[in-house]
């Protein structure tokens, strides 16, 4: 990412924890080379770990498997998602949406972020702010995705986005 596109991307991040993780990830990039899993230390963002996940990118066929998911994600999804493939999630959990987001990160070799209303029935009053960051064992091909998800109330989300727009 060039300086201008990096700044534009960072500006779109509303949740402070996501800015923290993005800045950490950015500091580990080497020019145009993507950081690898070995460049990332959980100690560098320890307070974010409950809402962190790592997704493995499998090539043939292309599938995405959740290598690990923080305890906060277990609480949100109300079951263990570690080890599951994204294509195993039902449509109520926006499985297709997550597949598309991961494909975008892998194909473009760039971070992605977004905001969606939670489709988990017991969590439909929440808004999910998500961040997906590419990792690469060779600096080029994405083989893993570092993820952060924040689930906050609709009212707080409106306040945060208004605040972000005012800056």
N, C-alpha and C positions, 0 to 999 in steps of 0.2 A: 504494500500500500504506500502511496506517496504521502508526503506531509499533509497536503490539503485534504485528501480523502480520509486519512487517519483522523484528522481534526473533525471533519464532518461526521464520521462514524461515531466518534467519542461524544460529540455534542448530542447525538440522538439517544444516548444512554441516560435514562432518567433515574434509575436506582443507584445510589452511591456505591453499594457493594459491587455492582457490575462495572462501574468506572474503575474501582480498585482492582478487580480481576483483569479487566482489559489492559490497564496500565502495567500490571505485573506481566501479563502475556507479552505485551509490546516490548517491554524491557528485555525480554529473552529472545526476541527475533534478531537475526544477524543479517542486516541489510534486507534483501528480498527473500532470504531463506527463513522458512517457518521454524519455530522452535519444536523440539521433540519432547516426548514424555520425559526423557532424562533431564531436560532443561527446566522442568517444572517441579518445584518442591512444595508439597502441601503446607509446610511450615510458613511459606510466604503468604498464605491467605487462610490461615488456620480457622479464623472465626467464620469463614464462609463455607467450610466443609459440609455442614448439614444440608446445604442446598446445591452442592456440587455433584456432577456426575461425569463419568468418562465413557465415551461411546467408541467402541472398536468399529473400524470400517473394514468389512470383508469384501473382497474383489469379485470372485466368481462363484455364484452370482453376487452382485452387490447387495449386501445386507448390513444392517447396523445393530450391533449387540451392546447392551448396556453392561460395560465391564464392572462398574461400581456406581452406586448411588448413595448419597448421604442419607442420614437418618431423618432429616426433615422431609425428604422426598418420600420416604417410606410412610411417614405420617400423612402426607398429602394424598398419596395414592392408596393408602390403607392396605397395602401389602408390599411384599418385596418385589422390586423391579430389577434388581441386579441379576444379570444373566439372561434377561428377556431380550428378544429382538423387537425392534420398533414395529415391524409388520405384524407382530402378534398382539399389539394393542388394538382394542376394539375402537370403532369409530367414535364412541362416546368420549374416548380419551384423545381424540384428534391424531390417531396413528398416521393417517395420510399426511396431515399437516407437518408432523415431525419428520416423516420420510422426505418430504419436499425440502424442508429447511436443511436437513443433513446433506441432501444431494447438492443443494446450492453451495454449501460450505466446501464440499469435496470438489465440485466442478470448478468453482471460481477460486479456490484456495485462499479465501478471505473470510473474515468473521461475518456473522449475521446476527441480527437481533430483532426483536419484535415484542408486540403486546397482543395478547388474546384473552378473551374471557374464558375462564376455566369451564371445561365441559364435564368435569367430574361431578356427578349428580349432587354429592354431599358438599361440594365446594363451589357451586355455581354462583355464589355471591362474591367470589374472588376474581381478581384479574391477575394473569400470569405475565410477568415481564421476563423474557428469556434472552440468553446470550449464548452463542455457539462460536467457539474459537478453534481453528484448525491446528493440529499438531502433525508433525511429520518426522519419521525416522531418518529420512534422507535430505530433509530441508526443502523438498519440493512436492512429493506426492503425499496427500493427506491420508494418514492411516489411523488417526484417532481424533476425536473431537472433545474438547474440554467444555463443559456446559455449566451454566449457572441459571437457576430459576428462582424467582421471587413471586410469592403469591400474597397479594395484599387486597384489602377490601376495596370495593368499587369507589367508595367515598374518598379513601386515601389516595387511590390511583388518580382520581380526577384532580385532587389537590396537587399531587406531584407533577402531573403533566402540565397543569396551569402554571406552576412555579417554573418548570423547565422552559415553557414557551415565553415567559416573561424575561428570561435572562438574555 
